[in-house]
Amino acid sequence: MNTCTDYQITRRRMLKLFSASILGMPISQLLARTLPGQASAEHVILFWNSGGMSHLDTWDPKPGRKTQGEFKPIKTSVEGMEISEIFPQLAKQMHNAALIRSIAGTNGDHGRAQYELQTGFNQSPNILHPGFGSLVVHEREPLGDLPALVSISGQSARAGYLGQQCEAYYVGRPGEKDPYLAFPEGISHARGMQRLQILERMNRRSSETLGASELKASETALKDAVALMESPALKAFDLEEEKTQTIERYGDTEFGRGALLARRLVEKGVRFVQVNRGGFDNHGNIFEAMRDHGNVMDPAIASLLSDLKANGMLSKTLVVVLSEFGRTPRINDGGGRDHWARCFSAMMAGGGIKGGTIGASDEDGMEPADRPVQVPDLHASLCHALGISLSKELYTPQGRPMRLVRKEANPIRELFV
């Protein structure tokens, strides 16, 4: 078994949490935690857009207002739902998706906001909370030989107190072979394996003597790397197997190849894939930048949704497009938008969630006008879709109890009912 098993909930703790949930929980929270149905998602593909993606120029256009900017809204495959013209192919896929237009953030700083959006918690000097991908790896059984968590074109949030086994396998440039998963030129496979066996014995002796956690983490990473090197499933990372037409359909760009690789990985059993894209901190010339983003992102995400639908994977794969905050409704003197956390948007598709629009911003996109969604509610919703308990506690290596999801968080009911 390849999951993290160091921090298990005890039977006594489980009974305590169960009784508390029945006897001491406000009825609104109890209802939120008893949504109908079993876990609908088995995989997650997170498109993380670093820098603060403008909600007004993507998912929540404001035609006729001063805040509109240069882009026109276009109709989608959902009656009454419009998105920015930079996503013409995605517009045809929105019947498979839900738009959340009323996220009420609190952090306008990149670091703090990114931490909260990716972990569900605010930063603390005393604890490093695990990213959501690491949490999924910890809570769900592995489905194959490949790493359960893969981060493409950038690093995902760290595993924190969950440990090395819940860290992400990093892919720098999708499609390129990992030089660390092959022995150096001139070293045969048999000779390389002999060297690894010697290294393992040396590490084991040092570990028994020193008991260093860093050394144990290194041993875990080495063991996983060797297992991956030996697995036939490693071919999933090789995009040369794909037809040229498929690569062109996704877009022969790093992002397009990342989206294509994400599809291949979940097809092979990877639980969580994060595809990273930066360049959204557009304090100036935002419209030119967003056109470029649209040209790259639109064919990639639209093709992914279409292919997952065609091969039957969309119903069990939750696709999320998210950023740390939105951009100011006011266009500044440099033709850009600044940081805006008070109201922004996210897109989710597949994984058994219902389509449509959830919540609304006011007429200028400044504040949530209907159905405010708190950041921790996003994580509660993802956990619900994956069948992960919202009230579960784990213990850190220091013996400190930690909830997987903030106590006040509730799943977004409209995504599921």
Stockholm file with secondary structure:
# STOCKHOLM 1.0

chainA/1-417         MNTCTDYQITRRRMLKLFSASILGMPISQLLARTLPGQASAEHVILFWNSGGMSHLDTWDPKPGRKTQGEFKPIKTSVEGMEISEIFPQLAKQMHNAALIRSIAGTNGDHGRAQYELQTGFNQSPNILHPGFGSLVVHEREPLGDLPALVSISGQSARAGYLGQQCEAYYVGRPGEKDPYLAFPEGISHARGMQRLQILERMNRRSSETLGASELKASETALKDAVALMESPALKAFDLEEEKTQTIERYGDTEFGRGALLARRLVEKGVRFVQVNRGGFDNHGNIFEAMRDHGNVMDPAIASLLSDLKANGMLSKTLVVVLSEFGRTPRINDGGGRDHWARCFSAMMAGGGIKGGTIGASDEDGMEPADRPVQVPDLHASLCHALGISLSKELYTPQGRPMRLVRKEANPIRELFV
#=GR chainA/1-417 SS CCSCCSSCCCHHHHHHHHHHHHHSSCHHHHHHTTCSSCCCCSEEEEEEETTCCCSTTTTCCCTTSTTCCSCCEEECSSTTCEEETTCHHHHTTGGGEEEEEEEECCCCSHHHHHHHHHHSSCCBTTBCCCCHHHHHHHHSCCCSSSCSEEEESSCCCCCGGGCGGGSCEEESSTTSCCGGGSCCTTCCHHHHHHHHHHHHHHHHHHHHHHCCHHHHHHHHHHHHHHHHHHCGGGGGGCGGGSCHHHHHHHCSSHHHHHHHHHHHHHHTTCSEEEEEECCCCCSBCHHHHHHHHHHHHHHHHHHHHHHHHHTTCGGGEEEEEEESCEECSSCCTTBCCCEECSSEEEEEEETTCCCEEECEECTTSSSEEESCEEHHHHHHHHHHHHTCCSSCEEECTTSCEEESSCTTCCCCGGGTC
#=GC SS_cons         CCSCCSSCCCHHHHHHHHHHHHHSSCHHHHHHTTCSSCCCCSEEEEEEETTCCCSTTTTCCCTTSTTCCSCCEEECSSTTCEEETTCHHHHTTGGGEEEEEEEECCCCSHHHHHHHHHHSSCCBTTBCCCCHHHHHHHHSCCCSSSCSEEEESSCCCCCGGGCGGGSCEEESSTTSCCGGGSCCTTCCHHHHHHHHHHHHHHHHHHHHHHCCHHHHHHHHHHHHHHHHHHCGGGGGGCGGGSCHHHHHHHCSSHHHHHHHHHHHHHHTTCSEEEEEECCCCCSBCHHHHHHHHHHHHHHHHHHHHHHHHHTTCGGGEEEEEEESCEECSSCCTTBCCCEECSSEEEEEEETTCCCEEECEECTTSSSEEESCEEHHHHHHHHHHHHTCCSSCEEECTTSCEEESSCTTCCCCGGGTC
//
